Amino acid sequence: AVGPEFIPQEMYGSYWIVFAGPDEDSYDYGIVSGGPPKNSGDDGCIAGSESEVNEAGLWLFTKDPVPEPGMVDMLREKATELGFDLSVLQNVTQEGCEYPPIPV
């Protein structure tokens, strides 16, 4: 289970990394399920429901805030191939976000 330190551990959720790449030594992208995809959706399996905070959700991640053309399509195709219902995905615009450097 994973969660921020200011939340009690009993409120943490499990996250399943179901795909990452391009290889085992370099992760530029990934697909994460918010726990086991045990519910049936219209076009595949879903982890949790809209009313659940933990043990729910599906995320497509890339290192780049603005992925290369085709990257999101490739991840969507892989998620479909893995049996996930993509209707739970929501677009997130990352352009224009600023991330100040973290002091080391």
Phi, psi and chi 1 to 4 in degrees:
 res  aa     phi    psi   chi1   chi2   chi3   chi4
   1 ALA       -  148.3      -      -      -      -
   2 VAL  -130.4  144.1  178.7      -      -      -
   3 GLY  -178.2  162.4      -      -      -      -
   4 PRO   -69.5  152.6   20.6  -25.5      -      -
   5 GLU   -65.1  -20.7   60.7 -175.2   36.7      -
   6 PHE   -83.5   -3.0   58.5   86.6      -      -
   7 ILE  -105.0  137.2  -66.4  177.4      -      -
   8 PRO   -57.8  140.9  -20.1   28.6      -      -
   9 GLN   -58.5  -28.8  -73.2 -171.2   -2.3      -
  10 GLU   -67.1  -11.4   57.9  -89.1    5.6      -
  11 MET   -99.2    0.3  -64.8  179.7   69.6      -
  12 TYR   -67.3  158.6  -73.8    9.5      -      -
  13 GLY  -119.3  156.3      -      -      -      -
  14 SER   -90.7  145.1   63.8      -      -      -
  15 TYR  -129.2  129.1  -64.6   93.7      -      -
  16 TRP  -103.7  118.6  -67.9   19.2      -      -
  17 ILE   -83.3  108.4  -60.0  168.9      -      -
  18 VAL   -99.3  -12.0  -63.6      -      -      -
  19 PHE  -163.3  137.0  179.3   69.7      -      -
  20 ALA  -151.8  152.7      -      -      -      -
  21 GLY  -172.3 -176.7      -      -      -      -
  22 PRO   -83.2  -14.4   28.3  -32.5      -      -
  23 ASP  -150.6  177.0   57.1   57.8      -      -
  24 GLU   -69.7  -13.4   63.8 -176.1   39.6      -
  25 ASP  -103.3   -5.3  -63.6  -38.3      -      -
  26 SER  -146.7  113.6  176.1      -      -      -
  27 TYR  -108.4  107.9  -58.7  118.6      -      -
  28 ASP  -105.5  -14.3  -66.7  -24.8      -      -
  29 TYR  -157.0  164.4   49.8   79.5      -      -
  30 GLY  -167.6  165.0      -      -      -      -
  31 ILE  -123.1  128.9  -59.3  172.7      -      -
  32 VAL  -125.8  129.6  176.6      -      -      -
  33 SER  -102.6  136.3  173.2      -      -      -
  34 GLY   -78.1   64.5      -      -      -      -
  35 GLY    99.3 -170.8      -      -      -      -
  36 PRO   -69.1  132.7   21.7  -28.7      -      -
  37 PRO   -80.1   79.4   27.2  -31.2      -      -
  38 LYS  -102.2   -4.4   57.0 -172.7  174.5 -172.5
  39 ASN  -103.9  146.4  -62.3  -33.2      -      -
  40 SER   -89.0  132.2  -65.5      -      -      -
  41 GLY  -109.0 -171.7      -      -      -      -
  42 ASP   -65.3  -35.4  -67.5  -23.0      -      -
  43 ASP  -127.0   24.1  -65.5  -46.9      -      -
  44 GLY   152.0 -160.5      -      -      -      -
  45 CYS   -92.1  153.1  -65.7      -      -      -
  46 ILE  -133.1  139.4  -63.2  173.3      -      -
  47 ALA   -90.7  113.3      -      -      -      -
  48 GLY    76.4 -161.9      -      -      -      -
  49 SER  -139.3  173.3   67.7      -      -      -
  50 GLU   -60.7  -28.2  -71.9 -176.1   25.1      -
  51 SER   -83.5  -11.6   64.0      -      -      -
  52 GLU   -92.0  142.6  -66.9  175.9  -81.5      -
  53 VAL   -95.4  -46.9  175.2      -      -      -
  54 ASN   -99.6  159.4  -68.1  -33.6      -      -
  55 GLU    59.6   34.4  -54.0  -61.3  -41.3      -
  56 ALA  -150.5  149.3      -      -      -      -
  57 GLY   117.2  164.4      -      -      -      -
  58 LEU  -146.2  130.6  179.0   66.7      -      -
  59 TRP  -131.1  141.1  -63.4  -90.7      -      -
  60 LEU  -110.0  124.2  -51.1  178.7      -      -
  61 PHE  -117.3  145.0  -72.8  100.4      -      -
  62 THR  -136.9  154.3   67.4      -      -      -
  63 LYS   -68.5  -32.5  -82.8 -172.6  177.5  178.9
  64 ASP   -83.9  130.3  -64.6  -40.3      -      -
  65 PRO   -61.2  -31.6  -12.3   17.5      -      -
  66 VAL  -121.3   95.6 -177.9      -      -      -
  67 PRO   -65.0  156.9   -2.8    7.9      -      -
  68 GLU   -59.1  151.5  -66.0  -69.2  -36.9      -
  69 PRO   -55.3  135.1  -23.4   32.0      -      -
  70 GLY    91.9  -17.7      -      -      -      -
  71 MET   -62.9  -49.7  174.7   66.6   68.7      -
  72 VAL   -64.8  -39.0  173.6      -      -      -
  73 ASP   -60.7  -43.0  -69.3  -23.4      -      -
  74 MET   -61.5  -43.2 -178.0  -86.3  -66.6      -
  75 LEU   -66.7  -39.4  -68.9  170.3      -      -
  76 ARG   -63.1  -43.4  -69.9  177.1   65.7   88.5
  77 GLU   -62.3  -41.7  -72.0  172.0   15.2      -
  78 LYS   -65.3  -42.5 -174.9   63.7  177.5  179.8
  79 ALA   -61.6  -40.5      -      -      -      -
  80 THR   -63.6  -44.8  -61.3      -      -      -
  81 GLU   -58.8  -34.8 -178.1 -177.4  -50.6      -
  82 LEU   -78.9   -5.5  -67.7  169.1      -      -
  83 GLY    96.7   13.9      -      -      -      -
  84 PHE   -86.9  147.1  -74.2   94.1      -      -
  85 ASP   -85.9  115.7 -177.6  -17.4      -      -
  86 LEU   -79.5   -3.6  -56.4 -173.4      -      -
  87 SER   -65.0  -17.1   69.1      -      -      -
  88 VAL   -83.0  -11.3  -60.5      -      -      -
  89 LEU   -73.0  143.4  -67.9  174.4      -      -
  90 GLN  -126.6  135.8  -63.3 -179.8   13.6      -
  91 ASN   -69.6  139.0  -70.0  -33.0      -      -
  92 VAL  -126.5  121.1  176.9      -      -      -
  93 THR   -81.9  122.6  -57.8      -      -      -
  94 GLN  -103.7  -12.6  -60.8  -69.9  -23.7      -
  95 GLU   -63.2  138.4  -66.5  179.8   71.8      -
  96 GLY    86.3   -4.0      -      -      -      -
  97 CYS   -73.3  141.1  -62.7      -      -      -
  98 GLU  -116.7  134.7  -65.8 -176.3   24.9      -
  99 TYR  -122.6  101.2  -57.5   97.2      -      -
 100 PRO   -63.6  147.4   16.9  -22.6      -      -
 101 PRO   -60.4  145.0    5.0   -5.7      -      -
 102 ILE   -93.4  125.0  -62.3  172.5      -      -
 103 PRO   -62.2  138.0   -5.7   11.3      -      -
 104 VAL  -101.7      - -176.7      -      -      -
